[in-house]
Amino acid sequence: MAQIKQYEQSGYTPVPGKLTLFFRKCILWQIIQFIVINIKMTILIVKSHH
């Protein structure tokens, strides 16, 4: 049975990588994601009204 030592990295939450941080900060990527989510929601709403 493995024990986690008190101050090891495995005892904390994972640290995001460089690519993840880039996508979180990139305004262009956020705009694209916003548009994609809105299109999906619009399709779902249009289908439910038929």
DRENGU-745547 format. One line per field, with one value per atom (N, C-alpha, C, CB): atom name; residue in three letters; x, y, z. Coordinates in steps of 0.05 Angstrom, whole numbers, plus 5000, padded with zeros to 4 digits. Each point is the difference from the previous one (the first is absolute). Glycine has a CB too. Example, Ala and Ser with C-alpha at 12.3 -4.5 7.8 and 13.67 -1.06 7.14 Angstrom:
! DRENGU-745547
site N|CA|C|CB|N|CA|C|CB
code ala|ala|ala|ala|ser|ser|ser|ser
east 5264|4982|5018|4962|5031|5016|4985|5024
north 4886|5024|5024|4977|5044|5024|5022|4987
up 5156|5000|5000|5025|4961|5001|5014|4957
END
This chain:
! DRENGU-745547
site N|CA|C|CB|N|CA|C|CB|N|CA|C|CB|N|CA|C|CB|N|CA|C|CB|N|CA|C|CB|N|CA|C|CB|N|CA|C|CB|N|CA|C|CB|N|CA|C|CB|N|CA|C|CB|N|CA|C|CB|N|CA|C|CB|N|CA|C|CB|N|CA|C|CB|N|CA|C|CB|N|CA|C|CB|N|CA|C|CB|N|CA|C|CB|N|CA|C|CB|N|CA|C|CB|N|CA|C|CB|N|CA|C|CB|N|CA|C|CB|N|CA|C|CB|N|CA|C|CB|N|CA|C|CB|N|CA|C|CB|N|CA|C|CB|N|CA|C|CB|N|CA|C|CB|N|CA|C|CB|N|CA|C|CB|N|CA|C|CB|N|CA|C|CB|N|CA|C|CB|N|CA|C|CB|N|CA|C|CB|N|CA|C|CB|N|CA|C|CB|N|CA|C|CB|N|CA|C|CB|N|CA|C|CB|N|CA|C|CB|N|CA|C|CB|N|CA|C|CB|N|CA|C|CB|N|CA|C|CB|N|CA|C|CB|N|CA|C|CB
code met|met|met|met|ala|ala|ala|ala|gln|gln|gln|gln|ile|ile|ile|ile|lys|lys|lys|lys|gln|gln|gln|gln|tyr|tyr|tyr|tyr|glu|glu|glu|glu|gln|gln|gln|gln|ser|ser|ser|ser|gly|gly|gly|gly|tyr|tyr|tyr|tyr|thr|thr|thr|thr|pro|pro|pro|pro|val|val|val|val|pro|pro|pro|pro|gly|gly|gly|gly|lys|lys|lys|lys|leu|leu|leu|leu|thr|thr|thr|thr|leu|leu|leu|leu|phe|phe|phe|phe|phe|phe|phe|phe|arg|arg|arg|arg|lys|lys|lys|lys|cys|cys|cys|cys|ile|ile|ile|ile|leu|leu|leu|leu|trp|trp|trp|trp|gln|gln|gln|gln|ile|ile|ile|ile|ile|ile|ile|ile|gln|gln|gln|gln|phe|phe|phe|phe|ile|ile|ile|ile|val|val|val|val|ile|ile|ile|ile|asn|asn|asn|asn|ile|ile|ile|ile|lys|lys|lys|lys|met|met|met|met|thr|thr|thr|thr|ile|ile|ile|ile|leu|leu|leu|leu|ile|ile|ile|ile|val|val|val|val|lys|lys|lys|lys|ser|ser|ser|ser|his|his|his|his|his|his|his|his
east 5017|4983|5018|4963|5034|5017|4988|5015|5002|4991|5010|5000|4983|5007|5014|4962|5062|5014|4987|5043|4960|4985|5004|5004|5021|5005|5008|5012|4981|5007|4980|5020|4988|4982|4975|5040|4962|4977|4979|5030|4976|4980|4984|5029|4978|4986|4985|5036|4949|4985|5020|4959|5034|5018|5004|4984|5040|5007|4995|5035|4950|4995|5025|4954|5047|5023|5000|5002|5019|5002|4978|5049|4944|4979|4973|5025|4969|4975|4998|4999|5023|5000|4997|5029|4983|4997|4971|5046|4940|4972|4982|5009|4998|4984|5003|5005|5017|5005|4995|5034|4964|4997|4971|5036|4961|4974|4987|5016|5000|4990|4988|5034|4979|4990|4974|5048|4951|4975|4977|5028|4977|4979|4990|5020|4998|4993|4983|5042|4967|4985|4972|5043|4955|4974|4981|5024|4987|4983|4991|5025|4993|4993|4979|5047|4955|4980|4973|5037|4963|4975|4987|5019|4997|4988|4987|5035|4979|4989|4974|5047|4953|4975|4978|5028|4978|4979|4988|5024|4993|4991|4982|5041|4967|4984|4972|5043|4957|4975|4982|5024|4988|4983|4988|5030|4985|4990|4978|5045|4957|4979|4974|5037|4964|4976|4985|5022|4987|4986|4982|5037
north 4976|5024|5025|4975|5041|5024|5023|4985|5029|5023|5026|4973|5047|5026|5016|4999|5010|5017|5027|4975|5039|5024|5022|4988|5017|5023|4992|5026|4951|4992|5012|4957|5046|5012|4983|5019|4954|4983|5005|4966|5048|5006|5025|4979|5035|5025|4996|5027|4993|4998|5001|5022|4966|5001|5028|4954|5051|5027|4998|5009|5010|5000|5005|5016|4971|5003|5027|4951|5054|5025|5003|4998|4980|5001|5006|4968|5020|5005|5029|4953|5058|5028|5019|4987|5005|5017|5002|4987|4989|5000|5015|4957|5042|5015|5030|4962|5047|5029|5011|4995|4988|5009|5010|4967|5058|5012|4989|5042|4954|4989|4972|5027|4956|4973|5002|4982|5036|5003|5009|5011|5007|5009|4977|5046|4938|4977|4981|5005|4989|4982|5011|4984|5042|5013|4996|5034|4970|4997|4971|5038|4943|4972|4992|4990|5018|4994|5012|4997|5028|5013|4986|5043|4948|4986|4973|5021|4965|4975|5005|4981|5040|5007|5008|5014|5001|5008|4976|5044|4937|4976|4984|4998|5000|4985|5014|4985|5041|5015|4997|5032|4971|4998|4972|5034|4945|4973|4995|4985|5028|4996|5014|4994|5026|5015|4989|5040|4939|4987|4979|5011
up 5000|5000|5000|5025|4955|4997|5017|4954|5059|5015|4986|5044|4957|4988|5022|4967|5028|5020|5000|4993|5029|5005|4980|5047|4943|4983|4972|5041|4950|4972|4981|5016|4959|4979|4996|4978|5026|4996|5021|4980|5041|5020|4993|5033|4946|4992|4974|5023|4969|4975|4977|5021|4956|4977|4989|4988|5003|4988|4970|5037|4952|4971|4984|5009|4967|4983|4985|4995|4989|4985|4980|5006|4980|4980|5012|4972|5051|5014|5009|5015|4995|5009|4976|5038|4939|4976|4991|4986|5014|4991|5020|4976|5049|5020|4997|5031|4959|4998|4973|5034|4945|4972|4995|4986|5009|4995|4974|5024|4955|4975|5005|4974|5041|5005|5016|5000|5019|5016|4983|5040|4941|4982|4983|4999|4990|4984|5017|4972|5052|5017|5007|5019|4985|5005|4976|5030|4946|4976|4997|4978|5026|4997|5020|4984|5041|5020|4993|5035|4955|4993|4976|5017|4964|4977|5010|4969|5049|5011|5015|5003|5013|5015|4981|5039|4941|4981|4985|4994|4998|4987|5019|4971|5053|5020|5004|5023|4979|5004|4976|5031|4945|4975|4998|4977|5029|4999|5021|4985|5038|5020|4995|5032|4950|4993|4976|5018|4971|4977|5009|4971
END
